[in-house]
Amino acid sequence: MASGKIENSLYWFAAILGLVLDQASKYLVVQYLKGARSFPVIDGVFHLTYATNTGAAFSLFSGQIDWLKWVSMLVSLGLVAFGIFARNLNRWEQAGYGFILAGAAGNGIDRFVAGYVVDFIDIRIIRFAIFNIADVSINVGLACLVIAVLFATKPVRKMPKP
């Protein structure tokens, strides 16, 4: 890193962007929607609805926040170490792992600070679980990793001639 270039800069950009958007949106939701029933952005289609989740995705393991917060922390720390030490990641891998870090850290912060995760994105036309930006970040990250596996090419190392 002698050139001053940050290794895996897209990774860190995705992680910071996702985390800031997640925490800022949750702060606003708690300030303006807590206690309110729901705010229709497009009535019957897309609402902002304050909800809390003491479990994982889709309320799996509901009420088991104690060990889930530690899992979030370990995953986040593992991904931070990965971002520091990983070499030769293509842009899709960097973005993918960075967004997954943002999601794990965002929901992990909620679990440690509040004892639950704040959810608010309520898509009503498909009757789906209420979710948040951290959840979106994880899914965007997974999509990036699928693209990396299916379409991105790694540089081919030439074998030395005998």
Buried (B, 14 or more C-beta within 10 A) or exposed (E): EEEEEEBBEBBBBBBBBBBEBBBEBBEEBBEEBEEEEBBEEEEEEEBBBBBBBBBBBEBEBEEEBEEBBEBBBEBBBEBBEBBEEBEEBBBBBBBBBBBBBBBBBBBBBBBEEBEBBBBBBBBBEEEEBBBBBBBBBBBBBBBBBEBBEEEBEEEEEEEEEE
